[in-house]
């Protein structure tokens, strides 16, 4: 697992405080932010978020429902808007990171409690000791 993916998974599993994760993202260069967003997309894809996960992620993010990424995710199917949300710039990119990290966190937690409840060999579910 690459360092960025490890950090994203630690954030999603709350092994790193979210505040620190938002600072990490905000203080990154534009190129690094794009790399982080691509890695976050990969993580989200692997977690297979449901409509319920997306709604819970919206709530968990504490973002206003009127922010562009939140509006997009609510208006159309996630699979249709995910790439658009990932490619947002400026303040919307930071909001997108927060929103998508929250969605990933919810979806991944659901999978750990259902599909992986009896243990699994998913590398990203074995990081608590790293």
BAKEPA-383697 format. One record per atom (N, C-alpha, C, CB): residue in one letter; x, y, z; residue number from 0; chain. Coordinates in pm, whole numbers, plus 50000, padded with zeros to 5 digits. Each point is the difference from the previous one (the first is absolute). Glycine has a CB too. Example, Ala and Ser with C-alpha at 12.3 -4.5 7.8 and 13.67 -1.06 7.14 Angstrom:
residues 2
<seza A <51319 49431 50780> 0 A>
<seza A <49911 50119 50000> 0 A>
<seza A <50090 50120 50000> 0 A>
<seza A <49811 49883 50125> 0 A>
<seza S <50154 50222 49803> 1 A>
<seza S <50082 50119 50006> 1 A>
<seza S <49923 50109 50073> 1 A>
<seza S <50118 49937 49785> 1 A>
//
This chain:
residues 130
<seza X <50084 49883 50000> 0 A>
<seza X <49916 50117 50000> 0 A>
<seza X <50089 50124 50000> 0 A>
<seza X <49815 49876 50122> 0 A>
<seza X <50152 50218 49792> 1 A>
<seza X <50078 50124 49993> 1 A>
<seza X <49974 50088 50123> 1 A>
<seza X <49993 49989 49748> 1 A>
<seza X <50101 50101 50279> 2 A>
<seza X <49990 50086 50118> 2 A>
<seza X <49871 50083 50001> 2 A>
<seza X <50250 50011 50006> 2 A>
<seza X <49711 50042 49879> 3 A>
<seza X <49878 50081 49995> 3 A>
<seza X <49879 49914 50035> 3 A>
<seza X <50103 50150 49824> 3 A>
<seza X <49888 49731 50120> 4 A>
<seza X <49888 49911 50029> 4 A>
<seza X <49999 49960 50148> 4 A>
<seza X <50006 49915 49763> 4 A>
<seza X <50111 50063 50292> 5 A>
<seza X <50011 49968 50142> 5 A>
<seza X <49945 50115 50085> 5 A>
<seza X <50201 49854 49954> 5 A>
<seza X <49837 50267 50012> 6 A>
<seza X <49952 50117 50074> 6 A>
<seza X <49849 50014 49987> 6 A>
<seza X <50220 50113 49963> 6 A>
<seza X <49726 49871 49917> 7 A>
<seza X <49856 50010 49979> 7 A>
<seza X <49927 49895 50084> 7 A>
<seza X <50038 50087 49765> 7 A>
<seza X <50013 49791 50236> 8 A>
<seza X <49937 49895 50079> 8 A>
<seza X <50010 50026 50149> 8 A>
<seza X <50052 49839 49818> 8 A>
<seza X <50061 50213 50226> 9 A>
<seza X <50013 50036 50143> 9 A>
<seza X <49903 50110 50037> 9 A>
<seza X <50242 49934 49994> 9 A>
<seza X <49739 50163 49916> 10 A>
<seza X <49902 50106 50026> 10 A>
<seza X <49858 49943 50007> 10 A>
<seza X <50150 50165 49883> 10 A>
<seza X <49818 49749 50020> 11 A>
<seza X <49865 49942 49995> 11 A>
<seza X <49971 49915 50122> 11 A>
<seza X <50013 50001 49751> 11 A>
<seza X <50089 49933 50302> 12 A>
<seza X <49983 49915 50118> 12 A>
<seza X <50024 50077 50129> 12 A>
<seza X <50070 49804 49864> 12 A>
<seza X <49949 50327 50123> 13 A>
<seza X <50020 50091 50113> 13 A>
<seza X <50122 49963 50084> 13 A>
<seza X <49754 50039 50004> 13 A>
<seza X <50348 49907 49929> 14 A>
<seza X <50128 49974 50065> 14 A>
<seza X <50088 50125 49996> 14 A>
<seza X <49984 49757 49937> 14 A>
<seza X <49980 50336 49976> 15 A>
<seza X <50059 50134 49992> 15 A>
<seza X <49884 50096 50015> 15 A>
<seza X <50197 49927 49849> 15 A>
<seza X <49815 50177 50234> 16 A>
<seza X <49890 50096 50014> 16 A>
<seza X <49966 50066 49866> 16 A>
<seza X <50072 50042 50237> 16 A>
<seza X <49797 49971 49736> 17 A>
<seza X <49956 50061 49874> 17 A>
<seza X <50057 50140 49982> 17 A>
<seza X <49792 49865 50013> 17 A>
<seza X <50220 50209 50095> 18 A>
<seza X <50056 50135 49993> 18 A>
<seza X <50139 49995 49938> 18 A>
<seza X <49868 50070 50202> 18 A>
<seza X <50212 49833 49839> 19 A>
<seza X <50135 49985 49944> 19 A>
<seza X <49994 49963 49852> 19 A>
<seza X <50084 49930 50225> 19 A>
<seza X <49819 49989 49738> 20 A>
<seza X <49984 49962 49860> 20 A>
<seza X <49961 50117 49912> 20 A>
<seza X <49937 49774 50075> 20 A>
<seza X <49976 50311 49976> 21 A>
<seza X <49959 50117 49922> 21 A>
<seza X <50116 50098 49984> 21 A>
<seza X <49764 49972 50082> 21 A>
<seza X <50317 50041 50023> 22 A>
<seza X <50121 50084 49990> 22 A>
<seza X <50097 49941 49899> 22 A>
<seza X <49971 50073 50239> 22 A>
<seza X <50050 49796 49765> 23 A>
<seza X <50088 49930 49906> 23 A>
<seza X <49956 50029 49857> 23 A>
<seza X <50043 49818 50170> 23 A>
<seza X <49828 50171 49805> 24 A>
<seza X <49950 50025 49866> 24 A>
<seza X <50014 50148 49963> 24 A>
<seza X <49838 49808 50026> 24 A>
<seza X <50117 50279 50061> 25 A>
<seza X <50002 50145 49971> 25 A>
<seza X <50141 50053 49976> 25 A>
<seza X <49796 50024 50139> 25 A>
<seza X <50301 49922 49933> 26 A>
<seza X <50138 50047 49989> 26 A>
<seza X <50079 49934 49887> 26 A>
<seza X <49993 50044 50243> 26 A>
<seza X <49944 49864 49685> 27 A>
<seza X <50067 49931 49890> 27 A>
<seza X <50002 50088 49875> 27 A>
<seza X <49930 49778 50094> 27 A>
<seza X <50166 50196 49820> 28 A>
<seza X <50005 50071 49871> 28 A>
<seza X <49882 49955 49914> 28 A>
<seza X <50254 50017 50012> 28 A>
<seza X <49718 50058 49882> 29 A>
<seza X <49890 49963 49911> 29 A>
<seza X <50021 49861 49940> 29 A>
<seza X <49964 50242 49949> 29 A>
<seza X <50159 49728 50012> 30 A>
<seza X <50030 49869 49942> 30 A>
<seza X <49976 49889 50104> 30 A>
<seza X <50171 50106 49846> 30 A>
<seza X <49871 49919 50277> 31 A>
<seza X <49980 49900 50107> 31 A>
<seza X <49851 49985 50031> 31 A>
<seza X <50227 50056 50098> 31 A>
<seza X <49699 50054 49903> 32 A>
<seza X <49855 49993 50023> 32 A>
<seza X <49934 49912 49895> 32 A>
<seza X <50004 50229 50105> 32 A>
<seza X <50037 49788 49770> 33 A>
<seza X <49943 49917 49893> 33 A>
<seza X <50033 49853 50021> 33 A>
<seza X <50018 50194 49842> 33 A>
<seza X <50103 49779 50203> 34 A>
<seza X <50042 49863 50028> 34 A>
<seza X <49919 49942 50117> 34 A>
<seza X <50232 50052 49914> 34 A>
<seza X <49746 50029 50188> 35 A>
<seza X <49921 49957 50115> 35 A>
<seza X <49856 49969 49956> 35 A>
<seza X <50144 50140 50154> 35 A>
<seza X <49800 49947 49763> 36 A>
<seza X <49862 49978 49954> 36 A>
<seza X <49990 49873 49915> 36 A>
<seza X <49962 50249 50004> 36 A>
<seza X <50138 49723 49914> 37 A>
<seza X <49999 49877 49921> 37 A>
<seza X <50006 49877 50092> 37 A>
<seza X <50113 50121 49808> 37 A>
<seza X <49968 49888 50295> 38 A>
<seza X <50010 49889 50095> 38 A>
<seza X <49870 49983 50078> 38 A>
<seza X <50246 50039 50019> 38 A>
<seza X <49693 50073 50018> 39 A>
<seza X <49872 49996 50070> 39 A>
<seza X <49894 49936 49910> 39 A>
<seza X <50062 50206 50133> 39 A>
<seza X <49940 49827 49740> 40 A>
<seza X <49907 49939 49905> 40 A>
<seza X <50017 49848 49997> 40 A>
<seza X <50003 50210 49861> 40 A>
<seza X <50121 49745 50137> 41 A>
<seza X <50028 49856 50000> 41 A>
<seza X <49944 49936 50127> 41 A>
<seza X <50209 50039 49861> 41 A>
<seza X <49811 50025 50252> 42 A>
<seza X <49951 49946 50126> 42 A>
<seza X <49847 49994 50001> 42 A>
<seza X <50203 50092 50117> 42 A>
<seza X <49734 50013 49834> 43 A>
<seza X <49854 50002 49995> 43 A>
<seza X <49949 49890 49908> 43 A>
<seza X <50000 50248 50044> 43 A>
<seza X <50062 49738 49842> 44 A>
<seza X <49959 49897 49905> 44 A>
<seza X <50005 49862 50067> 44 A>
<seza X <50085 50140 49808> 44 A>
<seza X <50020 49834 50268> 45 A>
<seza X <50016 49872 50068> 45 A>
<seza X <49896 49978 50110> 45 A>
<seza X <50242 50012 49949> 45 A>
<seza X <49705 50097 50108> 46 A>
<seza X <49906 49988 50112> 46 A>
<seza X <49854 49981 49955> 46 A>
<seza X <50156 50142 50133> 46 A>
<seza X <49816 49879 49741> 47 A>
<seza X <49865 49981 49944> 47 A>
<seza X <49892 50068 50084> 47 A>
<seza X <50077 49783 49906> 47 A>
<seza X <49926 50351 50102> 48 A>
<seza X <49902 50069 50084> 48 A>
<seza X <49857 49983 49949> 48 A>
<seza X <50177 50166 50059> 48 A>
<seza X <49734 49816 50035> 49 A>
<seza X <49857 49991 49969> 49 A>
<seza X <49939 50140 50008> 49 A>
<seza X <49987 49761 50091> 49 A>
<seza X <49889 50251 49868> 50 A>
<seza X <49930 50129 50011> 50 A>
<seza X <49994 50042 50146> 50 A>
<seza X <49863 49948 49794> 50 A>
<seza X <50114 49957 50295> 51 A>
<seza X <49995 50029 50144> 51 A>
<seza X <50137 50048 50050> 51 A>
<seza X <49818 49826 50029> 51 A>
<seza X <50290 50111 49925> 52 A>
<seza X <50136 50042 50037> 52 A>
<seza X <50024 50145 49957> 52 A>
<seza X <50082 49762 49980> 52 A>
<seza X <49874 50270 49900> 53 A>
<seza X <50020 50136 49947> 53 A>
<seza X <49925 50101 50085> 53 A>
<seza X <50029 49908 49768> 53 A>
<seza X <49847 50061 50267> 54 A>
<seza X <49921 50091 50085> 54 A>
<seza X <50066 50016 50137> 54 A>
<seza X <49790 49932 49879> 54 A>
<seza X <50255 49958 50179> 55 A>
<seza X <50067 50006 50131> 55 A>
<seza X <50132 50077 49989> 55 A>
<seza X <49893 49781 50067> 55 A>
<seza X <50177 50202 49822> 56 A>
<seza X <50124 50074 49977> 56 A>
<seza X <49975 50149 49989> 56 A>
<seza X <50093 49801 49885> 56 A>
<seza X <49798 50236 50049> 57 A>
<seza X <49964 50143 49991> 57 A>
<seza X <49979 50058 50140> 57 A>
<seza X <49893 49962 49775> 57 A>
<seza X <50037 49964 50308> 58 A>
<seza X <49974 50046 50138> 58 A>
<seza X <50131 50007 50078> 58 A>
<seza X <49768 49900 49993> 58 A>
<seza X <50311 49994 49997> 59 A>
<seza X <50127 49992 50075> 59 A>
<seza X <50096 50112 49961> 59 A>
<seza X <49970 49753 50017> 59 A>
<seza X <50026 50290 49857> 60 A>
<seza X <50093 50104 49953> 60 A>
<seza X <49975 50136 50062> 60 A>
<seza X <50015 49876 49788> 60 A>
<seza X <49865 50147 50263> 61 A>
<seza X <49961 50129 50059> 61 A>
<seza X <50009 50115 49899> 61 A>
<seza X <50079 49917 50221> 61 A>
<seza X <49911 50051 49651> 62 A>
<seza X <50000 50104 49897> 62 A>
<seza X <49858 50047 49976> 62 A>
<seza X <50205 49901 49892> 62 A>
<seza X <49781 50222 50066> 63 A>
<seza X <49867 50052 49965> 63 A>
<seza X <49950 49927 49876> 63 A>
<seza X <50054 50228 50100> 63 A>
<seza X <49818 49737 49901> 64 A>
<seza X <49941 49928 49888> 64 A>
<seza X <50001 50082 49871> 64 A>
<seza X <49857 49879 50162> 64 A>
<seza X <50165 50252 49850> 65 A>
<seza X <50000 50087 49882> 65 A>
<seza X <50136 50010 49932> 65 A>
<seza X <49817 50127 50107> 65 A>
<seza X <50287 49816 49953> 66 A>
<seza X <50131 50001 49937> 66 A>
<seza X <49997 49914 49874> 66 A>
<seza X <50113 50035 50224> 66 A>
<seza X <49959 50008 49675> 67 A>
<seza X <49997 49934 49869> 67 A>
<seza X <50018 49848 50006> 67 A>
<seza X <50088 50211 49907> 67 A>
<seza X <50013 49737 50161> 68 A>
<seza X <50015 49854 49999> 68 A>
<seza X <49880 49928 50063> 68 A>
<seza X <50247 50032 50012> 68 A>
<seza X <49695 50028 50091> 69 A>
<seza X <49884 49938 50068> 69 A>
<seza X <49877 50002 49908> 69 A>
<seza X <50092 50073 50224> 69 A>
<seza X <49888 50037 49707> 70 A>
<seza X <49887 50011 49908> 70 A>
<seza X <50013 49896 49889> 70 A>
<seza X <49979 50247 50052> 70 A>
<seza X <50141 49744 49890> 71 A>
<seza X <50022 49904 49892> 71 A>
<seza X <49973 49856 50043> 71 A>
<seza X <50170 50156 49904> 71 A>
<seza X <49881 49809 50211> 72 A>
<seza X <49986 49861 50048> 72 A>
<seza X <49855 49966 50029> 72 A>
<seza X <50230 50012 50097> 72 A>
<seza X <49692 50086 49941> 73 A>
<seza X <49859 49975 50029> 73 A>
<seza X <49913 49997 49874> 73 A>
<seza X <50034 50108 50221> 73 A>
<seza X <50007 49965 49675> 74 A>
<seza X <49914 50013 49882> 74 A>
<seza X <50006 49882 49905> 74 A>
<seza X <50032 50242 50020> 74 A>
<seza X <50084 49695 49969> 75 A>
<seza X <50017 49894 49901> 75 A>
<seza X <50064 49878 50066> 75 A>
<seza X <50022 50170 49815> 75 A>
<seza X <49972 49717 50117> 76 A>
<seza X <50065 49880 50055> 76 A>
<seza X <50149 50025 50024> 76 A>
<seza X <49832 49855 49882> 76 A>
<seza X <50217 50091 50227> 77 A>
<seza X <50139 50020 50042> 77 A>
<seza X <50098 49963 49889> 77 A>
<seza X <49932 49956 50236> 77 A>
<seza X <50040 49934 49695> 78 A>
<seza X <50091 49955 49894> 78 A>
<seza X <50011 50102 49886> 78 A>
<seza X <49942 49764 50058> 78 A>
<seza X <49954 50316 49923> 79 A>
<seza X <50001 50102 49894> 79 A>
<seza X <50075 50126 50040> 79 A>
<seza X <49782 49909 49922> 79 A>
<seza X <50215 50126 50206> 80 A>
<seza X <50057 50129 50042> 80 A>
<seza X <50133 49988 50074> 80 A>
<seza X <49770 50083 50013> 80 A>
<seza X <50268 49796 50023> 81 A>
<seza X <50123 49982 50079> 81 A>
<seza X <50120 50068 49936> 81 A>
<seza X <49909 49783 50082> 81 A>
<seza X <50113 50195 49790> 82 A>
<seza X <50116 50059 49932> 82 A>
<seza X <49992 50152 49995> 82 A>
<seza X <50019 49793 49864> 82 A>
<seza X <49862 50260 50119> 83 A>
<seza X <49983 50146 49997> 83 A>
<seza X <50035 50060 50137> 83 A>
<seza X <49819 49976 49823> 83 A>
<seza X <50136 49959 50280> 84 A>
<seza X <50029 50047 50137> 84 A>
<seza X <50150 49991 50027> 84 A>
<seza X <49770 49927 50078> 84 A>
<seza X <50292 49966 49877> 85 A>
<seza X <50144 49981 50021> 85 A>
<seza X <50083 50106 49928> 85 A>
<seza X <49958 49757 50025> 85 A>
<seza X <49992 50298 49866> 86 A>
<seza X <50077 50097 49921> 86 A>
<seza X <49971 50146 50035> 86 A>
<seza X <50000 49833 49820> 86 A>
<seza X <49926 50192 50286> 87 A>
<seza X <49971 50139 50039> 87 A>
<seza X <50128 50069 50045> 87 A>
<seza X <49765 49936 50067> 87 A>
<seza X <50235 50195 49926> 88 A>
<seza X <50118 50080 50035> 88 A>
<seza X <49972 50092 50118> 88 A>
<seza X <50075 49989 49762> 88 A>
<seza X <50033 50066 50291> 89 A>
<seza X <49990 50102 50105> 89 A>
<seza X <49929 49950 50124> 89 A>
<seza X <50000 50170 49823> 89 A>
<seza X <49915 49915 50231> 90 A>
<seza X <49926 49967 50122> 90 A>
<seza X <49911 49878 49979> 90 A>
<seza X <50006 50242 50066> 90 A>
<seza X <49936 49745 49814> 91 A>
<seza X <49917 49883 49973> 91 A>
<seza X <50081 49871 50001> 91 A>
<seza X <49849 50144 49865> 91 A>
<seza X <50280 49863 50102> 92 A>
<seza X <50084 49881 50006> 92 A>
<seza X <50019 49958 50146> 92 A>
<seza X <50119 50069 49787> 92 A>
<seza X <49901 50027 50300> 93 A>
<seza X <50015 49968 50143> 93 A>
<seza X <49870 49943 50056> 93 A>
<seza X <50172 50181 50024> 93 A>
<seza X <49715 49875 49934> 94 A>
<seza X <49870 49948 50043> 94 A>
<seza X <49978 49859 49944> 94 A>
<seza X <49907 50236 50011> 94 A>
<seza X <50135 49744 49866> 95 A>
<seza X <49987 49868 49937> 95 A>
<seza X <50082 49897 50076> 95 A>
<seza X <49962 50107 49777> 95 A>
<seza X <50159 49931 50262> 96 A>
<seza X <50085 49909 50077> 96 A>
<seza X <49930 49961 50130> 96 A>
<seza X <50208 50103 49900> 96 A>
<seza X <49740 49995 50169> 97 A>
<seza X <49933 49975 50127> 97 A>
<seza X <49877 49911 49980> 97 A>
<seza X <50083 50221 50087> 97 A>
<seza X <49839 49810 49812> 98 A>
<seza X <49879 49923 49972> 98 A>
<seza X <50033 49856 49961> 98 A>
<seza X <49887 50211 49929> 98 A>
<seza X <50203 49773 49976> 99 A>
<seza X <50032 49866 49952> 99 A>
<seza X <50072 49917 50105> 99 A>
<seza X <50012 50092 49769> 99 A>
<seza X <50071 49971 50312> 100 A>
<seza X <50064 49927 50110> 100 A>
<seza X <49893 49951 50098> 100 A>
<seza X <50210 50139 49974> 100 A>
<seza X <49690 49942 50052> 101 A>
<seza X <49891 49961 50090> 101 A>
<seza X <49919 49885 49941> 101 A>
<seza X <49988 50234 50088> 101 A>
<seza X <49983 49773 49783> 102 A>
<seza X <49926 49891 49934> 102 A>
<seza X <50083 49872 50006> 102 A>
<seza X <49884 50165 49846> 102 A>
<seza X <50244 49846 50125> 103 A>
<seza X <50087 49882 50006> 103 A>
<seza X <50003 49942 50141> 103 A>
<seza X <50139 50094 49813> 103 A>
<seza X <49872 49991 50286> 104 A>
<seza X <50006 49955 50138> 104 A>
<seza X <49875 49920 50037> 104 A>
<seza X <50140 50200 50057> 104 A>
<seza X <49744 49850 49905> 105 A>
<seza X <49873 49933 50031> 105 A>
<seza X <49992 49866 49925> 105 A>
<seza X <49888 50224 50037> 105 A>
<seza X <50143 49777 49833> 106 A>
<seza X <49990 49878 49920> 106 A>
<seza X <50099 49894 50049> 106 A>
<seza X <49926 50137 49802> 106 A>
<seza X <50196 49906 50229> 107 A>
<seza X <50101 49906 50045> 107 A>
<seza X <49963 49941 50136> 107 A>
<seza X <50173 50126 49871> 107 A>
<seza X <49774 49956 50216> 108 A>
<seza X <49958 49950 50132> 108 A>
<seza X <49888 49897 49984> 108 A>
<seza X <50064 50220 50107> 108 A>
<seza X <49840 49808 49805> 109 A>
<seza X <49892 49905 49975> 109 A>
<seza X <50057 49866 49953> 109 A>
<seza X <49844 50190 49942> 109 A>
<seza X <50249 49815 49965> 110 A>
<seza X <50058 49876 49947> 110 A>
<seza X <50079 49925 50107> 110 A>
<seza X <50013 50106 49773> 110 A>
<seza X <50058 49968 50313> 111 A>
<seza X <50074 49933 50108> 111 A>
<seza X <49906 49930 50097> 111 A>
<seza X <50182 50171 49979> 111 A>
<seza X <49698 49888 50040> 112 A>
<seza X <49903 49943 50094> 112 A>
<seza X <49913 49890 49938> 112 A>
<seza X <49998 50219 50116> 112 A>
<seza X <50004 49770 49753> 113 A>
<seza X <49918 49898 49934> 113 A>
<seza X <50088 49896 49932> 113 A>
<seza X <49817 50169 49966> 113 A>
<seza X <50244 49865 49925> 114 A>
<seza X <50077 49904 49922> 114 A>
<seza X <50128 49955 50069> 114 A>
<seza X <49906 50105 49798> 114 A>
<seza X <50150 49978 50287> 115 A>
<seza X <50130 49967 50062> 115 A>
<seza X <49988 49977 50150> 115 A>
<seza X <50112 50136 49823> 115 A>
<seza X <49768 49843 50225> 116 A>
<seza X <49977 49987 50144> 116 A>
<seza X <50080 49886 50063> 116 A>
<seza X <49772 50092 49962> 116 A>
<seza X <50246 49801 49964> 117 A>
<seza X <50075 49885 50052> 117 A>
<seza X <50146 50002 49960> 117 A>
<seza X <49790 49870 49993> 117 A>
<seza X <50257 50244 49962> 118 A>
<seza X <50138 50013 49957> 118 A>
<seza X <50009 50000 49848> 118 A>
<seza X <50076 49887 50211> 118 A>
<seza X <50031 50169 49739> 119 A>
<seza X <50021 50008 49856> 119 A>
<seza X <50149 50018 49974> 119 A>
<seza X <49768 50099 49963> 119 A>
<seza X <50266 49896 49912> 120 A>
<seza X <50140 50023 49966> 120 A>
<seza X <50018 50132 49924> 120 A>
<seza X <50036 49753 49992> 120 A>
<seza X <49866 50337 50022> 121 A>
<seza X <50013 50132 49940> 121 A>
<seza X <50111 50076 50073> 121 A>
<seza X <49754 50003 49931> 121 A>
<seza X <50347 50033 49996> 122 A>
<seza X <50115 50071 50057> 122 A>
<seza X <49957 50126 50076> 122 A>
<seza X <50142 49912 49813> 122 A>
<seza X <49760 50159 50135> 123 A>
<seza X <49956 50126 50057> 123 A>
<seza X <49918 49980 50128> 123 A>
<seza X <50000 50097 49771> 123 A>
<seza X <49960 49781 50260> 124 A>
<seza X <49930 49973 50125> 124 A>
<seza X <50094 49949 50108> 124 A>
<seza X <49795 49951 49869> 124 A>
<seza X <50333 50044 50100> 125 A>
<seza X <50099 49947 50094> 125 A>
<seza X <50101 50108 50040> 125 A>
<seza X <49972 49772 49897> 125 A>
<seza X <49989 50354 50097> 126 A>
<seza X <50098 50108 50019> 126 A>
<seza X <50004 50058 50140> 126 A>
<seza X <49968 50051 49764> 126 A>
<seza X <49949 49902 50325> 127 A>
<seza X <49994 50062 50133> 127 A>
<seza X <50135 50000 50072> 127 A>
<seza X <49763 49929 50014> 127 A>
<seza X <50320 49974 49957> 128 A>
<seza X <50130 49992 50066> 128 A>
<seza X <50112 50072 49927> 128 A>
<seza X <49926 49785 50091> 128 A>
<seza X <50046 50268 49790> 129 A>
<seza X <50106 50066 49923> 129 A>
<seza X <50027 50140 50049> 129 A>
<seza X <49936 49865 49805> 129 A>
//
